Amino acid sequence: MMAEKLSYCETARQFEVSSDTRIKDWERIYLTEGPEGFAVERHGRGSKGRPKKLPTAVEEDLLAEVQRLRAENEYLKNLQALVLERERRQGKKPR
């Protein structure tokens, strides 16, 4: 198509492809992913977009924050258990 400077319709007609939209899709895949893009099986409607790979530094920061938040949640659970235990021992009604 590119070498012969054919339109999408002309290319679809020449190679007996049912729709010029399919040719457009194949061109987009080839230009964005190269020939390897055709090795990926695609069924049905596509998603709204492929998830982008985050930069390593951003991914590490997010993982560190998740770990910090999990530790904080665990601390708060333990603190709440201690407060409830103290109130129970003092005969107070738990909140």
NORRA-V679155 format. One record per residue. PHI is phi as a letter, one per 30 degrees, with the letter a starting at -180 (* if undefined). D_CENTER is the distance of its C-alpha to the mean C-alpha in whole Angstrom. Layout:
BEGIN
phi | d_center
PHI | D_CENTER
PHI | D_CENTER
END
This chain:
BEGIN
phi | d_center
* | 33
d | 32
d | 36
d | 38
h | 36
c | 36
d | 34
d | 31
d | 34
d | 36
d | 34
d | 33
d | 36
d | 37
c | 35
h | 35
c | 32
d | 32
b | 30
d | 29
d | 26
d | 25
d | 26
e | 24
d | 21
d | 22
d | 23
d | 20
d | 18
d | 21
d | 21
d | 18
c | 17
i | 21
e | 23
d | 20
d | 18
d | 20
d | 20
d | 16
d | 17
b | 16
b | 18
i | 18
d | 16
d | 13
d | 10
d | 10
l | 8
d | 6
d | 3
d | 6
d | 8
d | 10
d | 14
e | 15
d | 17
d | 15
d | 13
d | 16
d | 17
d | 15
d | 16
d | 19
d | 19
d | 17
d | 20
d | 23
d | 22
d | 22
d | 25
d | 26
d | 26
d | 28
d | 31
d | 31
d | 31
d | 34
d | 36
d | 36
d | 37
d | 40
d | 41
d | 41
d | 43
d | 45
d | 46
d | 47
d | 49
d | 51
i | 51
d | 49
d | 47
d | 43
d | 41
END
